[in-house]
Structures are given as C-alpha cells and as structure tokens.
C-alpha cells in the first residue's frame, strides 16, 4: 500500500501552509514559502515540527503562517461493501 494512502486511511489530511518570513539580511523585506504534507488536525504535529525546525535552524525569522487542511478520504467516502455482480 502506498504511504500516502495509508496515512489518509489513518485520518491524515493534506495540510498546506503559506509561510511568510523576513529576509535574514534585510528584515524589512518579506519572502514567502509554501509547505505541504500530510498531517493530523487539529494538533498538526508535522507542521509544528517543521515550524520548530525553521525557528531553530534557519535564519529567516517567521512573520506569519496561514494554513488550510483537507481530509482527502472521509468516513462517508470510505466504506466496506459486501456484494457481488455476476455477469453472464
């Protein structure tokens, strides 16, 4: 089974974060970065881990983070069916 599908079946959804940060040498200039990964709402451990890494290891200080989250497979879309079609 593909890693992405396995995560989706475990409740992960696709999270996209729009990160705005300050240039290290020119604090008045803002840059943008898009981050995307499978994550669990509402705690968002993957995104929080990435933002922690950013703050600890990268030079550009964060200005703001906007994000959106969407489950790609929900309980109403994934269900087990028992049945059989016989043709001919």
PDB file of N, CA, C and O in Angstrom:
ATOM      1  N   UNK A   1       0.844  -1.174   0.000  1.00  0.00           N
ATOM      2  CA  UNK A   1       0.000   0.000   0.000  1.00  0.00           C
ATOM      3  C   UNK A   1       0.893   1.241   0.000  1.00  0.00           C
ATOM      4  O   UNK A   1       1.922   1.273   0.675  1.00  0.00           O
ATOM      5  N   UNK A   2       0.497   2.251  -0.753  1.00  0.00           N
ATOM      6  CA  UNK A   2       1.270   3.489  -0.812  1.00  0.00           C
ATOM      7  C   UNK A   2       1.231   4.213   0.520  1.00  0.00           C
ATOM      8  O   UNK A   2       0.221   4.207   1.224  1.00  0.00           O
ATOM      9  N   UNK A   3       2.350   4.834   0.849  1.00  0.00           N
ATOM     10  CA  UNK A   3       2.492   5.548   2.111  1.00  0.00           C
ATOM     11  C   UNK A   3       1.417   6.635   2.266  1.00  0.00           C
ATOM     12  O   UNK A   3       0.851   6.787   3.349  1.00  0.00           O
ATOM     13  N   UNK A   4       1.135   7.385   1.204  1.00  0.00           N
ATOM     14  CA  UNK A   4       0.152   8.465   1.273  1.00  0.00           C
ATOM     15  C   UNK A   4      -1.249   7.930   1.540  1.00  0.00           C
ATOM     16  O   UNK A   4      -1.973   8.488   2.365  1.00  0.00           O
ATOM     17  N   UNK A   5      -1.639   6.869   0.864  1.00  0.00           N
ATOM     18  CA  UNK A   5      -2.959   6.283   1.074  1.00  0.00           C
ATOM     19  C   UNK A   5      -3.077   5.714   2.482  1.00  0.00           C
ATOM     20  O   UNK A   5      -4.123   5.842   3.119  1.00  0.00           O
ATOM     21  N   UNK A   6      -2.020   5.093   2.966  1.00  0.00           N
ATOM     22  CA  UNK A   6      -2.021   4.553   4.319  1.00  0.00           C
ATOM     23  C   UNK A   6      -2.241   5.669   5.347  1.00  0.00           C
ATOM     24  O   UNK A   6      -3.016   5.510   6.290  1.00  0.00           O
ATOM     25  N   UNK A   7      -1.561   6.784   5.158  1.00  0.00           N
ATOM     26  CA  UNK A   7      -1.756   7.925   6.070  1.00  0.00           C
ATOM     27  C   UNK A   7      -3.194   8.443   6.003  1.00  0.00           C
ATOM     28  O   UNK A   7      -3.792   8.755   7.033  1.00  0.00           O
ATOM     29  N   UNK A   8      -3.738   8.533   4.809  1.00  0.00           N
ATOM     30  CA  UNK A   8      -5.112   9.013   4.653  1.00  0.00           C
ATOM     31  C   UNK A   8      -6.099   8.107   5.374  1.00  0.00           C
ATOM     32  O   UNK A   8      -7.050   8.589   5.989  1.00  0.00           O
ATOM     33  N   UNK A   9      -5.881   6.816   5.304  1.00  0.00           N
ATOM     34  CA  UNK A   9      -6.767   5.863   5.976  1.00  0.00           C
ATOM     35  C   UNK A   9      -6.612   5.943   7.496  1.00  0.00           C
ATOM     36  O   UNK A   9      -7.505   5.519   8.230  1.00  0.00           O
ATOM     37  N   UNK A  10      -5.486   6.482   7.973  1.00  0.00           N
ATOM     38  CA  UNK A  10      -5.261   6.655   9.410  1.00  0.00           C
ATOM     39  C   UNK A  10      -5.798   7.999   9.907  1.00  0.00           C
ATOM     40  O   UNK A  10      -5.655   8.321  11.086  1.00  0.00           O
ATOM     41  N   UNK A  11      -6.416   8.786   9.019  1.00  0.00           N
ATOM     42  CA  UNK A  11      -7.019  10.053   9.423  1.00  0.00           C
ATOM     43  C   UNK A  11      -6.236  11.294   9.049  1.00  0.00           C
ATOM     44  O   UNK A  11      -6.659  12.407   9.359  1.00  0.00           O
ATOM     45  N   UNK A  12      -5.109  11.124   8.391  1.00  0.00           N
ATOM     46  CA  UNK A  12      -4.317  12.277   7.973  1.00  0.00           C
ATOM     47  C   UNK A  12      -5.016  12.986   6.813  1.00  0.00           C
ATOM     48  O   UNK A  12      -5.702  12.358   6.006  1.00  0.00           O
ATOM     49  N   UNK A  13      -4.831  14.276   6.746  1.00  0.00           N
ATOM     50  CA  UNK A  13      -5.322  15.064   5.625  1.00  0.00           C
ATOM     51  C   UNK A  13      -4.177  15.891   5.073  1.00  0.00           C
ATOM     52  O   UNK A  13      -3.108  15.968   5.680  1.00  0.00           O
ATOM     53  N   UNK A  14      -4.398  16.502   3.934  1.00  0.00           N
ATOM     54  CA  UNK A  14      -3.365  17.301   3.305  1.00  0.00           C
ATOM     55  C   UNK A  14      -3.383  18.709   3.894  1.00  0.00           C
ATOM     56  O   UNK A  14      -4.410  19.387   3.868  1.00  0.00           O
ATOM     57  N   UNK A  15      -2.248  19.141   4.422  1.00  0.00           N
ATOM     58  CA  UNK A  15      -2.111  20.467   5.005  1.00  0.00           C
ATOM     59  C   UNK A  15      -1.159  21.280   4.144  1.00  0.00           C
ATOM     60  O   UNK A  15      -0.064  20.834   3.802  1.00  0.00           O
ATOM     61  N   UNK A  16      -1.600  22.483   3.802  1.00  0.00           N
ATOM     62  CA  UNK A  16      -0.774  23.411   3.044  1.00  0.00           C
ATOM     63  C   UNK A  16      -0.603  24.666   3.883  1.00  0.00           C
ATOM     64  O   UNK A  16      -1.584  25.257   4.332  1.00  0.00           O
ATOM     65  N   UNK A  17       0.633  25.068   4.092  1.00  0.00           N
ATOM     66  CA  UNK A  17       0.926  26.271   4.883  1.00  0.00           C
ATOM     67  C   UNK A  17       1.592  27.314   3.990  1.00  0.00           C
ATOM     68  O   UNK A  17       2.527  27.017   3.247  1.00  0.00           O
ATOM     69  N   UNK A  18       1.085  28.544   4.084  1.00  0.00           N
ATOM     70  CA  UNK A  18       1.684  29.683   3.400  1.00  0.00           C
ATOM     71  C   UNK A  18       2.487  30.438   4.454  1.00  0.00           C
ATOM     72  O   UNK A  18       1.921  31.109   5.316  1.00  0.00           O
ATOM     73  N   UNK A  19       3.797  30.322   4.377  1.00  0.00           N
ATOM     74  CA  UNK A  19       4.692  30.874   5.389  1.00  0.00           C
ATOM     75  C   UNK A  19       5.299  32.172   4.857  1.00  0.00           C
ATOM     76  O   UNK A  19       5.871  32.204   3.768  1.00  0.00           O
ATOM     77  N   UNK A  20       5.166  33.232   5.638  1.00  0.00           N
ATOM     78  CA  UNK A  20       5.798  34.499   5.299  1.00  0.00           C
ATOM     79  C   UNK A  20       6.899  34.734   6.327  1.00  0.00           C
ATOM     80  O   UNK A  20       6.667  34.653   7.533  1.00  0.00           O
ATOM     81  N   UNK A  21       8.096  35.026   5.833  1.00  0.00           N
ATOM     82  CA  UNK A  21       9.241  35.204   6.725  1.00  0.00           C
ATOM     83  C   UNK A  21      10.060  36.415   6.297  1.00  0.00           C
ATOM     84  O   UNK A  21       9.963  36.878   5.161  1.00  0.00           O
ATOM     85  N   UNK A  22      10.852  36.908   7.209  1.00  0.00           N
ATOM     86  CA  UNK A  22      11.707  38.067   6.939  1.00  0.00           C
ATOM     87  C   UNK A  22      13.054  37.609   6.390  1.00  0.00           C
ATOM     88  O   UNK A  22      13.601  36.592   6.816  1.00  0.00           O
ATOM     89  N   UNK A  23      13.576  38.373   5.444  1.00  0.00           N
ATOM     90  CA  UNK A  23      14.906  38.083   4.907  1.00  0.00           C
ATOM     91  C   UNK A  23      15.933  38.290   6.023  1.00  0.00           C
ATOM     92  O   UNK A  23      15.874  39.297   6.728  1.00  0.00           O
ATOM     93  N   UNK A  24      16.864  37.364   6.196  1.00  0.00           N
ATOM     94  CA  UNK A  24      17.834  37.478   7.293  1.00  0.00           C
ATOM     95  C   UNK A  24      18.649  38.780   7.268  1.00  0.00           C
ATOM     96  O   UNK A  24      18.866  39.389   8.315  1.00  0.00           O
ATOM     97  N   UNK A  25      19.095  39.204   6.092  1.00  0.00           N
ATOM     98  CA  UNK A  25      19.942  40.393   5.996  1.00  0.00           C
ATOM     99  C   UNK A  25      19.163  41.691   5.799  1.00  0.00           C
ATOM    100  O   UNK A  25      19.714  42.779   5.962  1.00  0.00           O
ATOM    101  N   UNK A  26      17.887  41.578   5.451  1.00  0.00           N
ATOM    102  CA  UNK A  26      17.046  42.753   5.188  1.00  0.00           C
ATOM    103  C   UNK A  26      15.682  42.511   5.836  1.00  0.00           C
ATOM    104  O   UNK A  26      14.735  42.105   5.163  1.00  0.00           O
ATOM    105  N   UNK A  27      15.588  42.758   7.121  1.00  0.00           N
ATOM    106  CA  UNK A  27      14.399  42.422   7.915  1.00  0.00           C
ATOM    107  C   UNK A  27      13.114  43.085   7.408  1.00  0.00           C
ATOM    108  O   UNK A  27      12.025  42.595   7.707  1.00  0.00           O
ATOM    109  N   UNK A  28      13.207  44.170   6.660  1.00  0.00           N
ATOM    110  CA  UNK A  28      12.011  44.852   6.157  1.00  0.00           C
ATOM    111  C   UNK A  28      11.416  44.141   4.939  1.00  0.00           C
ATOM    112  O   UNK A  28      10.283  44.424   4.551  1.00  0.00           O
ATOM    113  N   UNK A  29      12.171  43.222   4.338  1.00  0.00           N
ATOM    114  CA  UNK A  29      11.699  42.505   3.150  1.00  0.00           C
ATOM    115  C   UNK A  29      11.119  41.164   3.559  1.00  0.00           C
ATOM    116  O   UNK A  29      11.748  40.387   4.277  1.00  0.00           O
ATOM    117  N   UNK A  30       9.894  40.905   3.082  1.00  0.00           N
ATOM    118  CA  UNK A  30       9.218  39.640   3.371  1.00  0.00           C
ATOM    119  C   UNK A  30       9.316  38.710   2.179  1.00  0.00           C
ATOM    120  O   UNK A  30       9.242  39.142   1.029  1.00  0.00           O
ATOM    121  N   UNK A  31       9.482  37.433   2.467  1.00  0.00           N
ATOM    122  CA  UNK A  31       9.510  36.379   1.450  1.00  0.00           C
ATOM    123  C   UNK A  31       8.395  35.387   1.774  1.00  0.00           C
ATOM    124  O   UNK A  31       7.861  35.381   2.883  1.00  0.00           O
ATOM    125  N   UNK A  32       8.057  34.568   0.818  1.00  0.00           N
ATOM    126  CA  UNK A  32       7.010  33.572   1.026  1.00  0.00           C
ATOM    127  C   UNK A  32       7.540  32.177   0.721  1.00  0.00           C
ATOM    128  O   UNK A  32       8.420  31.998  -0.120  1.00  0.00           O
ATOM    129  N   UNK A  33       6.987  31.197   1.420  1.00  0.00           N
ATOM    130  CA  UNK A  33       7.368  29.800   1.244  1.00  0.00           C
ATOM    131  C   UNK A  33       6.091  28.960   1.400  1.00  0.00           C
ATOM    132  O   UNK A  33       5.296  29.206   2.307  1.00  0.00           O
ATOM    133  N   UNK A  34       5.898  27.991   0.536  1.00  0.00           N
ATOM    134  CA  UNK A  34       4.741  27.087   0.617  1.00  0.00           C
ATOM    135  C   UNK A  34       5.237  25.723   1.088  1.00  0.00           C
ATOM    136  O   UNK A  34       6.153  25.141   0.506  1.00  0.00           O
ATOM    137  N   UNK A  35       4.608  25.227   2.159  1.00  0.00           N
ATOM    138  CA  UNK A  35       4.936  23.908   2.717  1.00  0.00           C
ATOM    139  C   UNK A  35       3.682  23.044   2.615  1.00  0.00           C
ATOM    140  O   UNK A  35       2.577  23.528   2.859  1.00  0.00           O
ATOM    141  N   UNK A  36       3.841  21.780   2.262  1.00  0.00           N
ATOM    142  CA  UNK A  36       2.698  20.884   2.137  1.00  0.00           C
ATOM    143  C   UNK A  36       3.095  19.481   2.571  1.00  0.00           C
ATOM    144  O   UNK A  36       4.143  18.966   2.182  1.00  0.00           O
ATOM    145  N   UNK A  37       2.226  18.867   3.395  1.00  0.00           N
ATOM    146  CA  UNK A  37       2.481  17.499   3.855  1.00  0.00           C
ATOM    147  C   UNK A  37       1.178  16.940   4.423  1.00  0.00           C
ATOM    148  O   UNK A  37       0.225  17.680   4.664  1.00  0.00           O
ATOM    149  N   UNK A  38       1.150  15.636   4.629  1.00  0.00           N
ATOM    150  CA  UNK A  38       0.011  15.009   5.298  1.00  0.00           C
ATOM    151  C   UNK A  38       0.155  15.227   6.796  1.00  0.00           C
ATOM    152  O   UNK A  38       1.235  15.045   7.358  1.00  0.00           O
ATOM    153  N   UNK A  39      -0.952  15.621   7.444  1.00  0.00           N
ATOM    154  CA  UNK A  39      -0.891  15.973   8.855  1.00  0.00           C
ATOM    155  C   UNK A  39      -2.223  15.649   9.525  1.00  0.00           C
ATOM    156  O   UNK A  39      -3.235  15.424   8.860  1.00  0.00           O
ATOM    157  N   UNK A  40      -2.196  15.632  10.854  1.00  0.00           N
ATOM    158  CA  UNK A  40      -3.388  15.337  11.655  1.00  0.00           C
ATOM    159  C   UNK A  40      -3.935  16.618  12.290  1.00  0.00           C
ATOM    160  O   UNK A  40      -3.250  17.276  13.073  1.00  0.00           O
ATOM    161  N   UNK A  41      -5.170  16.958  11.942  1.00  0.00           N
ATOM    162  CA  UNK A  41      -5.830  18.115  12.571  1.00  0.00           C
ATOM    163  C   UNK A  41      -6.465  17.650  13.871  1.00  0.00           C
ATOM    164  O   UNK A  41      -6.843  16.481  13.943  1.00  0.00           O
ATOM    165  N   UNK A  42      -6.609  18.452  14.876  1.00  0.00           N
ATOM    166  CA  UNK A  42      -6.277  19.872  14.950  1.00  0.00           C
ATOM    167  C   UNK A  42      -4.902  20.141  15.574  1.00  0.00           C
ATOM    168  O   UNK A  42      -4.531  21.304  15.732  1.00  0.00           O
ATOM    169  N   UNK A  43      -4.137  19.109  15.932  1.00  0.00           N
ATOM    170  CA  UNK A  43      -2.839  19.326  16.583  1.00  0.00           C
ATOM    171  C   UNK A  43      -1.739  19.695  15.585  1.00  0.00           C
ATOM    172  O   UNK A  43      -0.827  20.448  15.926  1.00  0.00           O
ATOM    173  N   UNK A  44      -1.813  19.174  14.361  1.00  0.00           N
ATOM    174  CA  UNK A  44      -0.835  19.420  13.303  1.00  0.00           C
ATOM    175  C   UNK A  44       0.605  19.144  13.747  1.00  0.00           C
ATOM    176  O   UNK A  44       1.432  20.056  13.718  1.00  0.00           O
ATOM    177  N   UNK A  45       0.924  17.915  14.155  1.00  0.00           N
ATOM    178  CA  UNK A  45       2.283  17.617  14.623  1.00  0.00           C
ATOM    179  C   UNK A  45       3.357  17.782  13.543  1.00  0.00           C
ATOM    180  O   UNK A  45       4.471  18.204  13.853  1.00  0.00           O
ATOM    181  N   UNK A  46       3.049  17.460  12.292  1.00  0.00           N
ATOM    182  CA  UNK A  46       4.043  17.586  11.216  1.00  0.00           C
ATOM    183  C   UNK A  46       4.371  19.052  10.952  1.00  0.00           C
ATOM    184  O   UNK A  46       5.541  19.418  10.835  1.00  0.00           O
ATOM    185  N   UNK A  47       3.339  19.891  10.860  1.00  0.00           N
ATOM    186  CA  UNK A  47       3.575  21.311  10.599  1.00  0.00           C
ATOM    187  C   UNK A  47       4.289  21.965  11.779  1.00  0.00           C
ATOM    188  O   UNK A  47       5.207  22.763  11.585  1.00  0.00           O
ATOM    189  N   UNK A  48       3.875  21.633  12.992  1.00  0.00           N
ATOM    190  CA  UNK A  48       4.534  22.199  14.173  1.00  0.00           C
ATOM    191  C   UNK A  48       6.010  21.793  14.224  1.00  0.00           C
ATOM    192  O   UNK A  48       6.869  22.598  14.586  1.00  0.00           O
ATOM    193  N   UNK A  49       6.293  20.557  13.864  1.00  0.00           N
ATOM    194  CA  UNK A  49       7.676  20.085  13.840  1.00  0.00           C
ATOM    195  C   UNK A  49       8.487  20.870  12.805  1.00  0.00           C
ATOM    196  O   UNK A  49       9.623  21.268  13.066  1.00  0.00           O
ATOM    197  N   UNK A  50       7.896  21.087  11.639  1.00  0.00           N
ATOM    198  CA  UNK A  50       8.593  21.850  10.603  1.00  0.00           C
ATOM    199  C   UNK A  50       8.837  23.289  11.053  1.00  0.00           C
ATOM    200  O   UNK A  50       9.929  23.820  10.851  1.00  0.00           O
ATOM    201  N   UNK A  51       7.838  23.921  11.659  1.00  0.00           N
ATOM    202  CA  UNK A  51       7.994  25.308  12.111  1.00  0.00           C
ATOM    203  C   UNK A  51       9.022  25.410  13.241  1.00  0.00           C
ATOM    204  O   UNK A  51       9.751  26.397  13.332  1.00  0.00           O
ATOM    205  N   UNK A  52       9.077  24.394  14.095  1.00  0.00           N
ATOM    206  CA  UNK A  52      10.086  24.370  15.153  1.00  0.00           C
ATOM    207  C   UNK A  52      11.486  24.274  14.538  1.00  0.00           C
ATOM    208  O   UNK A  52      12.407  24.982  14.945  1.00  0.00           O
ATOM    209  N   UNK A  53      11.626  23.380  13.546  1.00  0.00           N
ATOM    210  CA  UNK A  53      12.900  23.265  12.826  1.00  0.00           C
ATOM    211  C   UNK A  53      13.277  24.612  12.209  1.00  0.00           C
ATOM    212  O   UNK A  53      14.426  25.042  12.308  1.00  0.00           O
ATOM    213  N   UNK A  54      12.307  25.280  11.571  1.00  0.00           N
ATOM    214  CA  UNK A  54      12.552  26.570  10.929  1.00  0.00           C
ATOM    215  C   UNK A  54      13.106  27.567  11.942  1.00  0.00           C
ATOM    216  O   UNK A  54      14.114  28.228  11.692  1.00  0.00           O
ATOM    217  N   UNK A  55      12.433  27.666  13.095  1.00  0.00           N
ATOM    218  CA  UNK A  55      12.832  28.648  14.103  1.00  0.00           C
ATOM    219  C   UNK A  55      14.193  28.331  14.720  1.00  0.00           C
ATOM    220  O   UNK A  55      14.936  29.242  15.086  1.00  0.00           O
ATOM    221  N   UNK A  56      14.518  27.059  14.835  1.00  0.00           N
ATOM    222  CA  UNK A  56      15.785  26.667  15.466  1.00  0.00           C
ATOM    223  C   UNK A  56      16.970  26.655  14.500  1.00  0.00           C
ATOM    224  O   UNK A  56      18.096  26.926  14.916  1.00  0.00           O
ATOM    225  N   UNK A  57      16.744  26.350  13.230  1.00  0.00           N
ATOM    226  CA  UNK A  57      17.852  26.111  12.306  1.00  0.00           C
ATOM    227  C   UNK A  57      18.003  27.133  11.177  1.00  0.00           C
ATOM    228  O   UNK A  57      19.100  27.290  10.641  1.00  0.00           O
ATOM    229  N   UNK A  58      16.938  27.823  10.810  1.00  0.00           N
ATOM    230  CA  UNK A  58      17.006  28.733   9.665  1.00  0.00           C
ATOM    231  C   UNK A  58      17.115  30.179  10.132  1.00  0.00           C
ATOM    232  O   UNK A  58      16.649  30.529  11.216  1.00  0.00           O
ATOM    233  N   UNK A  59      17.725  31.003   9.314  1.00  0.00           N
ATOM    234  CA  UNK A  59      17.996  32.381   9.690  1.00  0.00           C
ATOM    235  C   UNK A  59      16.805  33.326   9.514  1.00  0.00           C
ATOM    236  O   UNK A  59      16.699  34.300  10.259  1.00  0.00           O
ATOM    237  N   UNK A  60      15.928  33.082   8.580  1.00  0.00           N
ATOM    238  CA  UNK A  60      14.821  33.995   8.305  1.00  0.00           C
ATOM    239  C   UNK A  60      13.720  33.886   9.345  1.00  0.00           C
ATOM    240  O   UNK A  60      13.021  32.873   9.386  1.00  0.00           O
ATOM    241  N   UNK A  61      13.540  34.914  10.200  1.00  0.00           N
ATOM    242  CA  UNK A  61      12.501  34.840  11.234  1.00  0.00           C
ATOM    243  C   UNK A  61      11.102  34.810  10.628  1.00  0.00           C
ATOM    244  O   UNK A  61      10.825  35.493   9.642  1.00  0.00           O
ATOM    245  N   UNK A  62      10.227  34.010  11.230  1.00  0.00           N
ATOM    246  CA  UNK A  62       8.851  33.896  10.752  1.00  0.00           C
ATOM    247  C   UNK A  62       8.087  35.181  11.009  1.00  0.00           C
ATOM    248  O   UNK A  62       8.225  35.804  12.061  1.00  0.00           O
ATOM    249  N   UNK A  63       7.289  35.564  10.043  1.00  0.00           N
ATOM    250  CA  UNK A  63       6.394  36.710  10.179  1.00  0.00           C
ATOM    251  C   UNK A  63       4.979  36.214  10.454  1.00  0.00           C
ATOM    252  O   UNK A  63       4.329  36.664  11.397  1.00  0.00           O
ATOM    253  N   UNK A  64       4.502  35.279   9.622  1.00  0.00           N
ATOM    254  CA  UNK A  64       3.154  34.732   9.803  1.00  0.00           C
ATOM    255  C   UNK A  64       3.028  33.408   9.058  1.00  0.00           C
ATOM    256  O   UNK A  64       3.789  33.107   8.138  1.00  0.00           O
ATOM    257  N   UNK A  65       2.044  32.634   9.488  1.00  0.00           N
ATOM    258  CA  UNK A  65       1.760  31.335   8.853  1.00  0.00           C
ATOM    259  C   UNK A  65       0.255  31.215   8.699  1.00  0.00           C
ATOM    260  O   UNK A  65      -0.482  31.318   9.680  1.00  0.00           O
ATOM    261  N   UNK A  66      -0.203  31.001   7.485  1.00  0.00           N
ATOM    262  CA  UNK A  66      -1.611  30.695   7.208  1.00  0.00           C
ATOM    263  C   UNK A  66      -1.649  29.274   6.662  1.00  0.00           C
ATOM    264  O   UNK A  66      -0.779  28.873   5.890  1.00  0.00           O
ATOM    265  N   UNK A  67      -2.657  28.523   7.066  1.00  0.00           N
ATOM    266  CA  UNK A  67      -2.710  27.143   6.593  1.00  0.00           C
ATOM    267  C   UNK A  67      -4.150  26.724   6.307  1.00  0.00           C
ATOM    268  O   UNK A  67      -5.114  27.320   6.788  1.00  0.00           O
ATOM    269  N   UNK A  68      -4.245  25.677   5.508  1.00  0.00           N
ATOM    270  CA  UNK A  68      -5.532  25.061   5.198  1.00  0.00           C
ATOM    271  C   UNK A  68      -5.327  23.555   5.276  1.00  0.00           C
ATOM    272  O   UNK A  68      -4.252  23.046   4.958  1.00  0.00           O
ATOM    273  N   UNK A  69      -6.367  22.849   5.701  1.00  0.00           N
ATOM    274  CA  UNK A  69      -6.275  21.403   5.891  1.00  0.00           C
ATOM    275  C   UNK A  69      -7.510  20.760   5.279  1.00  0.00           C
ATOM    276  O   UNK A  69      -8.622  21.265   5.432  1.00  0.00           O
ATOM    277  N   UNK A  70      -7.313  19.665   4.598  1.00  0.00           N
ATOM    278  CA  UNK A  70      -8.437  18.955   3.986  1.00  0.00           C
ATOM    279  C   UNK A  70      -8.190  17.464   4.063  1.00  0.00           C
ATOM    280  O   UNK A  70      -7.158  16.959   3.621  1.00  0.00           O
ATOM    281  N   UNK A  71      -9.159  16.770   4.633  1.00  0.00           N
ATOM    282  CA  UNK A  71      -9.101  15.305   4.597  1.00  0.00           C
ATOM    283  C   UNK A  71      -9.492  14.865   3.195  1.00  0.00           C
ATOM    284  O   UNK A  71     -10.509  15.300   2.655  1.00  0.00           O
ATOM    285  N   UNK A  72      -8.685  14.013   2.622  1.00  0.00           N
ATOM    286  CA  UNK A  72      -8.961  13.553   1.266  1.00  0.00           C
ATOM    287  C   UNK A  72      -9.890  12.352   1.261  1.00  0.00           C
ATOM    288  O   UNK A  72     -10.599  12.116   0.283  1.00  0.00           O
ATOM    289  N   UNK A  73      -9.890  11.603   2.335  1.00  0.00           N
ATOM    290  CA  UNK A  73     -10.815  10.476   2.493  1.00  0.00           C
ATOM    291  C   UNK A  73     -11.540  10.685   3.810  1.00  0.00           C
ATOM    292  O   UNK A  73     -10.916  10.757   4.868  1.00  0.00           O
ATOM    293  N   UNK A  74     -12.855  10.781   3.740  1.00  0.00           N
ATOM    294  CA  UNK A  74     -13.621  10.943   4.975  1.00  0.00           C
ATOM    295  C   UNK A  74     -14.436   9.680   5.225  1.00  0.00           C
ATOM    296  O   UNK A  74     -14.518   8.798   4.371  1.00  0.00           O
ATOM    297  N   UNK A  75     -15.028   9.608   6.395  1.00  0.00           N
ATOM    298  CA  UNK A  75     -15.794   8.407   6.780  1.00  0.00           C
ATOM    299  C   UNK A  75     -16.923   8.121   5.798  1.00  0.00           C
ATOM    300  O   UNK A  75     -17.244   6.958   5.553  1.00  0.00           O
ATOM    301  N   UNK A  76     -17.527   9.154   5.236  1.00  0.00           N
ATOM    302  CA  UNK A  76     -18.636   8.933   4.301  1.00  0.00           C
ATOM    303  C   UNK A  76     -18.163   8.495   2.926  1.00  0.00           C
ATOM    304  O   UNK A  76     -18.965   7.999   2.134  1.00  0.00           O
ATOM    305  N   UNK A  77     -16.902   8.661   2.625  1.00  0.00           N
ATOM    306  CA  UNK A  77     -16.379   8.288   1.317  1.00  0.00           C
ATOM    307  C   UNK A  77     -15.724   6.912   1.311  1.00  0.00           C
ATOM    308  O   UNK A  77     -15.564   6.317   0.245  1.00  0.00           O
ATOM    309  N   UNK A  78     -15.349   6.407   2.451  1.00  0.00           N
ATOM    310  CA  UNK A  78     -14.667   5.123   2.521  1.00  0.00           C
ATOM    311  C   UNK A  78     -15.535   4.168   3.323  1.00  0.00           C
ATOM    312  O   UNK A  78     -15.738   4.372   4.520  1.00  0.00           O
ATOM    313  N   UNK A  79     -16.038   3.149   2.691  1.00  0.00           N
ATOM    314  CA  UNK A  79     -16.878   2.192   3.403  1.00  0.00           C
ATOM    315  C   UNK A  79     -16.683   0.801   2.812  1.00  0.00           C
ATOM    316  O   UNK A  79     -16.351   0.635   1.639  1.00  0.00           O
ATOM    317  N   UNK A  80     -16.894  -0.155   3.643  1.00  0.00           N
ATOM    318  CA  UNK A  80     -16.764  -1.533   3.221  1.00  0.00           C
ATOM    319  C   UNK A  80     -18.107  -2.015   2.687  1.00  0.00           C
ATOM    320  O   UNK A  80     -19.134  -1.888   3.353  1.00  0.00           O
ATOM    321  N   UNK A  81     -18.088  -2.557   1.502  1.00  0.00           N
ATOM    322  CA  UNK A  81     -19.312  -3.075   0.898  1.00  0.00           C
ATOM    323  C   UNK A  81     -19.147  -4.565   0.649  1.00  0.00           C
ATOM    324  O   UNK A  81     -18.076  -5.034   0.263  1.00  0.00           O
ATOM    325  N   UNK A  82     -20.223  -5.295   0.876  1.00  0.00           N
ATOM    326  CA  UNK A  82     -20.216  -6.716   0.562  1.00  0.00           C
ATOM    327  C   UNK A  82     -21.232  -6.930  -0.540  1.00  0.00           C
ATOM    328  O   UNK A  82     -22.405  -6.585  -0.391  1.00  0.00           O
ATOM    329  N   UNK A  83     -20.795  -7.482  -1.611  1.00  0.00           N
ATOM    330  CA  UNK A  83     -21.701  -7.728  -2.718  1.00  0.00           C
ATOM    331  C   UNK A  83     -20.952  -8.353  -3.872  1.00  0.00           C
ATOM    332  O   UNK A  83     -19.726  -8.466  -3.870  1.00  0.00           O
ATOM    333  N   UNK A  84     -21.721  -8.749  -4.840  1.00  0.00           N
ATOM    334  CA  UNK A  84     -21.120  -9.416  -5.989  1.00  0.00           C
ATOM    335  C   UNK A  84     -22.028  -9.211  -7.181  1.00  0.00           C
ATOM    336  O   UNK A  84     -23.247  -9.342  -7.067  1.00  0.00           O
ATOM    337  N   UNK A  85     -21.449  -8.891  -8.322  1.00  0.00           N
ATOM    338  CA  UNK A  85     -22.193  -8.811  -9.569  1.00  0.00           C
ATOM    339  C   UNK A  85     -21.775 -10.002 -10.413  1.00  0.00           C
ATOM    340  O   UNK A  85     -20.583 -10.229 -10.619  1.00  0.00           O
ATOM    341  N   UNK A  86     -22.711 -10.738 -10.887  1.00  0.00           N
ATOM    342  CA  UNK A  86     -22.423 -11.869 -11.792  1.00  0.00           C
ATOM    343  C   UNK A  86     -22.936 -11.493 -13.167  1.00  0.00           C
ATOM    344  O   UNK A  86     -24.122 -11.224 -13.361  1.00  0.00           O
ATOM    345  N   UNK A  87     -22.017 -11.481 -14.114  1.00  0.00           N
ATOM    346  CA  UNK A  87     -22.373 -11.137 -15.490  1.00  0.00           C
ATOM    347  C   UNK A  87     -22.253 -12.402 -16.319  1.00  0.00           C
ATOM    348  O   UNK A  87     -21.205 -13.047 -16.346  1.00  0.00           O
ATOM    349  N   UNK A  88     -23.339 -12.747 -16.995  1.00  0.00           N
ATOM    350  CA  UNK A  88     -23.466 -13.935 -17.821  1.00  0.00           C
ATOM    351  C   UNK A  88     -23.664 -15.123 -16.973  1.00  0.00           C
ATOM    352  O   UNK A  88     -23.794 -16.234 -17.486  1.00  0.00           O
TER     353      UNK A  88
END
